[in-house]
Amino acid sequence: LAVLKKIRACWTAFLAGLQAAMGNTLLCYHMSRPAHREAARRLVLFCCWLIKTGLTGGVPTVVEELKRWKREIRSRVMALPGATSLRTKVKLPTRLAGLAYGPLSRLTEQVRALAFTAEGRALPEPNRVAIEKARAEHTVSLTSG
């Protein structure tokens, strides 16, 4: 039961990030439109991945993966040559790229992608091993260059 609560917290934080990035667009699925149906299907598939990974690999695996994606998106946004344009497109990580479809297609815009990454702070705390690994990766990224 505790695992399911943490998985739900991950899903809630993920949806909060999408809501922050997309505003009311996230809530506007018109199931009579094929693109909207496909976008909803992709969101459900992502939810299934999250549940399956959380139950088989553990919640720390899900949290670590979500946080890694957020770091990747932030670093891609900061590395953009045209960072002054708010509509500059950002390449999303593979698993998340499938979500940028139909109503969520604007998720690749720089400003929306950055807003989406903010939800990483709302995720459940990972285990000690994941924290140490993230700290080591962070140290390497700050000292390289």
N, C-alpha and C positions, 0 to 999 in steps of 0.2 A: 504493500500500500504506500509506503514511503517513497518507493521508486516512482510510482505512478504520479504522486504529487509533484515530485521534482521534474518529471517529464512534462507534466502540465505547466509547471512554472517556466520551463524552457519554451514551450509552445506559446504561452502568453507573452513572454518577453519578445519572441520572434514576431508575433503579430503586432505588438506595440511598436517595434521597429518599422514594420511595413506601414503601419498607420501613420507614424511620424513622417515617413518618407513620402507617402502617397496621399495623405489627407483623406477626404471622403471618397476618392477613387476606389480605395480598397473595398468599400462597402457597396459599391454600385455594380454588382454583377447582374446583367440582364441575360437570363438563361435562354432567351429566344435567339440570342446572337451566338453563332458558332465560336467566335474568338473568345467570348466571355465564358462559354461552357468549357473551352479548352484551358483557359486560364484557371478556372475553378478546379478543374481536374488536376492540373499541375500542382496547385496548392495542396490538394488532398494527398497527392502522391508524396509531396514533401513531408506532410504530417505523418504519413505511414512510415517513411524513412526514419523520421525522428523517433517514433514510438518503437519501431523494430530495433534501431540502434541502441536506444536507451535500455530496452529490455535484454538485449543480447550482449552488448558491449559495456553497458553501464552508463549511468547519467554523466559521469566525468568525461566519457568519450564524446558524448553529444555536446557538452559544454565546451570542451577543448576544440572540437571541430567548428562550432559556431563562432567562438572567439577567434580562431585562426582565420576564418573567412572575413571577419570584421577587420582584423589587422591587415589582411591582404587588400581589401577594398580601400581602406584608409591610405595605405602606402601607394596604391595605384593612383588614387586621386591626387595625392601630393606630388607624384612624379609626372603629372600631366603637363605637357608644354604649354597648352592653352588654358591654364588654370584660372585665367581671369573670366572666361566665358562660363556662365552658370549652366549652360546646356551642353557643355563638352561631355561626350560619352565616355563611360568607364566600362572596362571589361570586367564582368563579374566572374567569380570562381565557378567552375563547371557545374556543380550541383545547384547553385543558385541561379545560373544563367537561364535555366529552363523556366524560372518563375517570371522572368521579364518578357511577358507575352500578353497580348490583348490589353486589358485595362492596366496591367502592371508594366507595360513596355517602357514607360518613362522612368523606371527604377534605375536605368543605366545613366541617367543624367547626373552630373557631378554633385549637385546640391542634394538631390534625393538620395543618392548613394551614401553620402556622408551622414545624412539624417538617419538612414537605415542602420548605420554602424553604431549609433549611440546606444542601442538597446543591449549591447554586450555587457554593460554595467548591471543590468537587471537580471542576468542569468544566475542560477544557483552557483554557489562557490564550488569549484572543482576540488579534487583531492590533493594531497600534499605533493604527489609525484607530478601532477599536471601543473601545479603552481611553480615548482622548481624548474620544470622544462620551459614554461613560458618565460620565467625570469631569465634563464640562460639565453633563449632566443632573443629576448628583448635587449639583453646586454650586447650580444653579437651585432644586432641591427644598429644599435646606437654607436658602437665603436668601429664599425666598418665604414668604408667610404673613402 
